[in-house]
């Protein structure tokens, strides 16, 4: 009916309008005849998208599209949902809340459509900062300013917390003689 000829003993699967004609031959006990019916195979409409968030500074996760069985062309639109004003076809990189909307073009047997998913890009953890020797919370190094008395202990360094045998900790004690 829609310009495509289809002649088969099995039902069509491609979208379109069809006319089914059944012919029964006359027999000794029955009259023969022909009957026709028109019907339509509709285009399929199956579409979905999922996307897991990631951490800022990391690699963006790829969206997973389901239902694009006709391999329609896909376009992407990423938009911020937290008021940051981001709107682009490229995946965002900054921490925040976002929505991805995909649009799939219609194909011969499949309807086009759109689907959306919200996701979050988490803030990267703050980098660890080295301890500040001027900070009162930072332990002092007794070897940095040793006392001047004979036999005073100027430092105790536990060499990598080396443990030998049954819990014996090795260390080094430094002594300094009195200046003359």
C-alpha positions as CSV (number, residue, x, y, z in Angstrom):
1,X,0.0,0.0,0.0
2,X,2.8,2.4,0.8
3,X,4.6,1.7,-2.4
4,X,6.5,-1.3,-1.2
5,X,5.6,-4.7,-2.6
6,X,5.7,-7.5,0.0
7,X,4.7,-11.0,-0.9
8,X,5.5,-13.7,1.6
9,X,3.9,-16.4,3.7
10,X,5.3,-14.7,6.9
11,X,4.1,-11.4,8.4
12,X,6.1,-8.3,7.6
13,X,8.3,-6.7,10.2
14,X,9.3,-3.4,8.6
15,X,7.2,-0.4,9.4
16,X,4.6,0.5,6.8
17,X,1.0,-0.2,5.6
18,X,0.2,-3.5,4.2
19,X,-2.7,-5.4,2.5
20,X,-3.1,-9.0,3.4
21,X,-5.0,-11.1,0.8
22,X,-6.0,-14.6,1.5
23,X,-7.2,-16.9,-1.3
24,X,-8.9,-20.2,-0.6
25,X,-9.4,-22.6,-3.4
26,X,-12.8,-24.1,-4.0
27,X,-13.1,-27.7,-2.9
28,X,-15.8,-30.4,-3.2
29,X,-17.3,-29.2,0.1
30,X,-16.5,-25.5,0.2
31,X,-16.7,-22.5,-2.1
32,X,-13.5,-20.8,-2.8
33,X,-13.0,-17.1,-2.3
34,X,-10.7,-14.2,-1.6
35,X,-10.6,-11.9,1.4
36,X,-8.4,-8.9,2.0
37,X,-7.6,-6.7,5.0
38,X,-5.3,-3.7,5.4
39,X,-3.1,-3.2,8.4
40,X,-0.1,-1.1,9.6
41,X,3.1,-2.1,11.2
42,X,4.0,1.0,13.3
43,X,7.5,2.3,13.8
44,X,9.0,1.2,17.1
45,X,9.5,3.8,19.8
46,X,12.0,2.4,22.3
47,X,14.5,4.9,23.8
48,X,16.4,5.4,27.1
49,X,19.7,6.7,28.4
50,X,21.7,6.1,31.5
51,X,24.9,7.9,32.7
52,X,26.9,7.4,35.9
53,X,28.5,10.4,37.4
54,X,32.3,10.8,37.9
55,X,34.8,12.8,39.9
56,X,36.0,16.2,38.6
57,X,39.4,15.9,37.0
58,X,38.6,12.3,36.1
59,X,37.5,10.7,32.8
60,X,33.9,11.4,31.8
61,X,31.7,8.3,31.7
62,X,30.0,7.5,28.4
63,X,26.2,7.6,28.3
64,X,24.5,4.2,27.6
65,X,21.6,4.5,25.0
66,X,19.0,1.8,24.8
67,X,16.4,1.5,22.1
68,X,18.3,3.0,19.2
69,X,17.8,-0.2,17.2
70,X,17.6,1.7,13.9
71,X,21.0,3.3,14.6
72,X,19.5,6.8,14.2
73,X,21.9,9.8,14.5
74,X,22.3,10.8,18.1
75,X,22.9,14.4,19.4
76,X,23.8,15.3,22.9
77,X,23.1,18.3,25.1
78,X,24.6,18.6,28.6
79,X,23.1,21.2,30.8
80,X,23.8,22.2,34.4
81,X,20.9,21.9,36.8
82,X,22.4,23.8,39.7
83,X,22.4,27.2,38.1
84,X,26.0,27.2,36.8
85,X,24.8,28.0,33.3
86,X,26.6,25.1,31.5
87,X,25.0,24.1,28.1
88,X,27.1,22.2,25.6
89,X,27.3,19.1,23.4
90,X,30.6,18.3,25.2
91,X,30.6,16.6,28.6
92,X,31.2,19.0,31.5
93,X,34.4,18.7,33.6
94,X,33.5,20.9,36.6
95,X,31.9,19.5,39.8
96,X,28.1,20.0,39.9
97,X,24.7,18.7,39.0
98,X,23.8,18.1,35.3
99,X,21.3,16.7,32.9
100,X,22.1,15.0,29.6
101,X,19.4,15.0,26.9
102,X,19.9,12.8,23.9
103,X,18.0,13.2,20.7
104,X,17.8,10.2,18.3
105,X,16.8,10.8,14.6
106,X,14.0,8.8,13.1
107,X,14.9,6.0,10.8
108,X,13.0,3.9,8.3
109,X,11.6,1.6,10.9
110,X,12.1,3.4,14.2
111,X,10.7,6.6,15.6
112,X,13.1,9.3,16.7
113,X,12.8,10.7,20.2
114,X,14.5,12.2,23.2
115,X,15.5,10.9,26.6
116,X,17.2,12.6,29.6
117,X,19.1,11.6,32.6
118,X,20.5,13.6,35.5
119,X,23.9,12.9,37.0
120,X,26.5,14.5,39.3
121,X,30.2,15.2,38.9
122,X,31.6,15.0,42.4
123,X,34.3,17.5,43.6
124,X,37.8,16.1,43.6
125,X,39.2,15.5,47.0
126,X,41.4,18.3,48.3
127,X,45.1,17.5,47.8
128,X,47.0,16.7,51.0
129,X,49.3,19.5,52.1
130,X,52.6,18.9,53.8
131,X,52.9,19.7,57.4
132,X,53.9,23.3,58.3
133,X,56.9,23.3,60.7
134,X,55.6,26.7,62.1
135,X,52.2,25.1,62.9
136,X,51.9,24.4,66.7
137,X,50.1,21.2,65.8
138,X,53.1,19.9,63.8
139,X,55.5,17.8,66.0
140,X,58.9,19.4,66.5
141,X,62.1,17.7,65.4
142,X,64.2,17.5,68.5
143,X,67.4,17.2,66.3
144,X,66.7,20.6,64.8
145,X,67.5,22.5,67.9
146,X,69.5,20.2,70.3
147,X,70.2,21.2,73.9
148,X,73.8,22.1,74.8
149,X,74.3,19.9,77.8
150,X,76.7,17.0,77.9
151,X,74.9,13.8,77.3
152,X,71.7,15.5,76.3
153,X,69.6,13.5,73.9
154,X,69.3,15.5,70.7
155,X,67.0,13.2,68.8
156,X,65.4,9.9,68.5
157,X,64.7,8.8,65.0
158,X,62.9,5.6,64.5
159,X,64.3,4.4,61.2
160,X,61.2,3.7,59.2
161,X,59.7,2.1,62.2
162,X,61.7,-1.0,61.5
163,X,60.3,-4.0,63.4
164,X,62.5,-6.9,64.0
165,X,61.5,-10.3,65.3
166,X,58.8,-10.2,68.0
167,X,58.1,-6.5,68.1
168,X,61.5,-5.0,68.8
169,X,61.7,-1.5,67.4
170,X,65.1,-0.3,66.2
171,X,66.1,3.3,66.7
172,X,69.0,5.7,66.8
173,X,69.9,7.9,69.7
174,X,72.2,10.9,69.0
175,X,74.3,12.4,71.7
176,X,76.0,15.7,71.7
177,X,79.0,16.9,73.7
178,X,79.1,20.2,75.6
179,X,80.8,22.9,73.7
180,X,84.1,24.2,75.1
